[in-house]
């Protein structure tokens, strides 16, 4: 599990509160429930209003994906495909029917099953690439939802500040409370800007990055499945797939293969 988002968001919030303390303030002074409810709730509802209900219902899953994604090291995926290629080369494609049941990668599992079922290579290529395109579109929708929240949050924070200042003006006859009331009014703007730049927009960027990684994995799987279906030499399959990896991952995969061979 990659914890970059958890670490980034948590540490950023800690820095905000530490700076508040260093400047002589109290952390509790910026934790105002009404302001936070307005900003988070308002941004969510505004983003929902700009889309469809299905987008809003999927927010929980998107947050889970952003904070606790299941990222498979590409060299491990290559190793799995090469092992399947070796078995298919040795025993035939139909021999993979039992092995498919133990494959954990869902896209690889579907691709292998289509190959075993005798799907034409061109049709197999088109089917799998269509699934990649559909996934990219779905991921783009999730990213857009959090980008929208990040865009609306600062403005909603300003709305909260205006509401607070209206309340201040209603109580000008109580000068002893004006300082506290004015400070409280600006907390909404603080949370609007803070949530946008330290939460919503980073989460949107994270989802976009994960989508790219998953799409690369799926492209890798497509090449691997087509090579297995064609009966290619496992060594050539391994070399081809490693050439598609980022340099650091390719070096790791090559080192692991060399170590295993030794």
N, C-alpha and C positions, 0 to 999 in steps of 0.2 A: 504493500500500500504506500503510495506517494503522499506524504503529509505536507507538501509545500504550501498548500492553501491554508491549512490549519495553522501552521507555524506563522505564515505571513500575516494573516488576519489577527491572530491572538497577540503576536509581538507588536503589531502596529497599534492595537488598542492599549496595550501595556505602556507603550511609549507616550501615547496621548495622556494617560492618567499620571505617568511619572512627571511629564512636563507640567501638568496642572499642579502637582505637589511642589515641584521645584520653583514654580512662580508664586508660591505662597497660598494657593487655593486648596480647596478640599475636594477630593474625588466625587463625593456625594453631591456636590453642587451642580455637576453636569449630568447627573443621572436623574432626570425628571421624566416620570412615566408618561404624563400627558403629551409631552413633546415627542417622546420616542414612539408612542402609539400613533400619533399623527403622521410622523415621517414614514415609519415602516408600513403602517396600514395604508396610508394615503398613496405611497409609491406603488405598493402591491396592487391596490384597486385601480390606480391609473393605468398601470401596465396591463392589467386584465381587461380594462375597458378598450384598450387599443388592439386587443387580439380576440381570441375565441376562448370559451370556457375550458376547453381541453388543455390549452397552454398553462392556465393557472393551476389546474389539477395536477400537472406534472412537476410543479416546483419542488415538492418534497423529494422526488426521485432525482431531480437535477442537483439539488443540494447534496444529497448522498453521493452522487457521482463526483461532484466537485471536491468534496472534502475527503472522501474515502474511495477513490477509484481503484479498480482492479487492473493494474498495468502489468502486462505480461512482457518480460524481457524478450526482445526480438530474437536473441541468440537461442533462447529456449524454444521458441516457436519454430525456428529453422531446424533445430535438432529433432523436434517431433516430426516435422514433415519429412526430413531425410530418413528417419527410421521407418516411416510408412512407405517411402519410396523403395527402401531396401527390401522390405517384405513383399511389396507388390512386384518388384523385379524378380524376386526369388520364387514366389509362390503364385503370382498372378493377381490381377486386380480384385477378383472375387474373394480372395483370401482376406481382404481388408474388412469384410463385412462384420466379422467379430471384433476387429480392432476399433472400428468406428464407435462401438458402444462405450469404449473407455476414453475416447477423445473428449477433453473438457472444453476446448475452444468451440463455441457454438457455430461460428461461421465455417470453420474448417470441417466440422462434423457434417454440416449441410452440404458443403461442396463435395466431400468424399462420397456421401450417400448418393448424390446426383451422378457422380462419375461411375459408381458401382452399379447404379440402375441403368447404365448404358446411354446416358444423355450424350447427344452429339457434342463434340468439343466446342463448336461455334455457339451452339445454344447454351452450353454450360458457361462459356465466357460471357455471353450476353446476360444470362440470368444473374450471375454473381455480380457483374458490374452494375446491373440495375439495382441490386440490393445495396451496393456501396453508395450509389447516387441517392437512393431513398434515405439512407442513414444520414448522409450529409445534409439533406434538406431538413430532416427532423432535428438534427443537432443545431442547425442554424436558427430554428425557431426558439429553442431553449436559450441559446446565447442572446437572441434578440430580446427575450423577455427581461433578462437581467440588465441588458443595456438600457432598456426603457426605464426600468426602476432607477438605474443610476442617473438617467437624464431628468426624471421627474423629482427625485428626492430633494435636491437643493432648492428648487422652486417651492415645493411643499414646505420645506423648512422656513422659507421666507414668509409663507402664508402664516405659519405658526407664530413667527416673530411679530407680524402685523397684528394678529389676534391678541398676542400678549401686550403689545403697546396700546391697543385699544383698551384693554383692561386697566393699564397703567393710567391712561387719561381719565378713566372713570373714577379713579381714586386719588385725584390730585389733592383732595382735602386731607389726605393721610400721608404727609411727607415722610414720616418715619418708615414707611413701607416701600417708597418709590425705588430706592436703590436695589433692593432685593427683587422687586417686580420687574424692573428693567433688565437686570441680569438674567432672570429666569426667561424673559421673552426671547433673548438672543440664543438660548440653548437650543431652540428648535432649528435655527439656522446652522448651528454647530453640527447637530446630528444629521441634518440634511446633507451638508457637504461631506461630513465624515463618512456616513453610510455609503454615499455615492462613490467616493474615491478609495475607501479602504475595504469595502465589502462588495457592493453590487457590480461595479465595473471590473474589479479583479476576478470575481467569480465568472463573469461573462468571458473574460480573456482565458481563464482556466478551461472553461467548457470548450472554447474554440480550439485551444491547444490539444486537449484530450481527443476532440473530434478528429483532428489531423493525425494524431498518433494511431487512433483506431482505424482510420481510413488507410493508412500506410500498412498496418497489420493485415487488413483485408486484401489489399492489393498483393501483398506478399503471399497470402494464402491462395489467391487465385492462380498466381504463377506456379505455386507448388502443386496444387491439385491438377492443373493442366499438364504439368510435367509428369506427375504420377500416372495420369490417364494415358499419356503418350508412351509410357514405359521407358522413360529416360534413365540414363545411368545415374545412380544415387550421388556419385561424386560430382557429376555435372550439375545435378539439382542443387547440391550444397553450394557449389561455387557460384551458380547463378543467383541463388537467394541471398547469399552473403554479399554479393555485389550490389544488392538493392538496399542494404543496411547503411545507416550512418557510419562514418569511419570508426568511431570508438566502439560501436556495437559489432562492427565487422571484425575489428581486431580481437575483441573479446571472444567472438564465436570461433575465429581461427585458432586462437590460443587454446580454447577449450577442446577443439577438435584435435589439435596436435598433442595435447596432454593425454587425451583419451586413446589416441593411436599408439602413444608410447607405452 
